[in-house]
Amino acid sequence: MKRFNNKMLMFALILISGYGVIASCTHKNDPLPAGVSNTVKITHGSHVHLPGTTIGDTTQWKFDKVHSAVNWSSPFLEVGADLTGKFNQFGVANLTDAMMQNYSATKQPVPDTSWAFYENAPEKTHFAGYVQLNTVNTGEPGRDGGCLITTFGTTAIVAGTQNLTVQNVAHIKTTKVEFDPTSNDYIATFSFTWQGGLSAPATQTYVGKLSYIPEALVPGGAYSDFGLKLEFQINKADFGINNTEVGDNISIVVNVNFNNK
């Protein structure tokens, strides 16, 4: 009988200890972990980039036109696949009336210094820029030198001339830059001025997304580079464009790079 009682006691102890192991492994009574947050993690550094033209001064950032681009796209016949193109000549300058003329030059006709970028203080960020409309490039010469020149209300390129006349430029200038509350990007409000098919230039206010590609050493470490990307849409009707080959809204993407060489 004593041996039987000992066996029963041992069996009971095994059951109790087994239950404890199972309970501890399942964490049945532990609180559930917090759910995964869907909130976007937003972080902004403290980079400040200011323009300059002095070669070798690493505190001054120079516009790298060779590695920049202004691209556009619009649905063909308003319903088809996108027509796409870019502009070969553009700059980062605030064009005054006195600057809007023809220049006998092959390089940038005016300094590309109308900008400043503050990563963590967007209220100090500003920029202005322009494109020369007759330098449109779609890869199709028939369009570039023909129907698009007519549509834009401008004239063909003259060799050796940079045409910054009022009829041949579309230009922008920011009025406000602020944080995007949903991402690490920024919201830029700006004026867009273009004559297009009108008898005089018109100015409209648009809003776009501004992205910052942070400063980093280029491979080899000889100098640093950073980039800005502006994405927005304009409405062709705002500027008297009646060409039905393109859609009402024209999407524009501006990619600009700067270096401190």
Phi, psi and omega in degrees: 000320181296319179295323179295317179296322179296320179295319179297320180295317180297318180297319179295319179296321179296317179298315182295315181293323178296320178297321178297320179295315180298316181296319181291328181285325183277346181049042186302324185263002180282149176293147179290145178294154179296146179294157178293130182282138175266004181289132178288131178278116183252125178225139177230130178279199185238022181296139173232127180237124180235147186280161174187171182232004183278112180296134179094345177272106186286352176275350180253134183254130184252140178294126181259081185297324183304329183249028178238168183200149171237112185246150176224159176207151179199142181299133177292132181055024177071353183228344186272190176294159187295138160275138182229157178190181177212175176243134183280333182238129182197169181200173180246073183218147176271106186281114172277169179302320182293335182275347186273087184205178174275140179239133174276085184202154176253340178263188182303124186285333179225155182299138180266065188236015183269065181196162170199143181229127177239111187300321186250012177217071186298338178295342177266348181285138176203159174197157174221152181197171183210163169231148172268112190295329182282002175260020179301140184221108177254355186088357178241100184305326180298325178279316187297317182264001185238265190294326181288323176300317178295316180299319181285350179071032183234193182238163182291163179296140170254125184305135178078009183238136171258115188263100178253027178289161186300329181284345189244010179232144164245132184220155183233158176207127183289146172245341178197138171231132183217164177296144168275118184291351184251000183200182176277004182272188182230159175250122182249127173254133186208159173270143179236119184243129181201140177277314177057234181268011182268171179276345178210157181299144174245149179239127177238154177260129179231164178235136180223172177261127179249125179246143179251126174258107195300154177304137178203152175292137175287160177307128185102338173073021183284331181199176180247161182219150169215164183224157172231142179230124180244127180237130180199176177230146172239161178254122185299329182294335179296342185235024173069026179269117183251004180297119183275000178288338180247155180288169179299317182260132179248121180273135182233134176234122180251119176246115180234139178242151180225147175227165179246035177293000000 
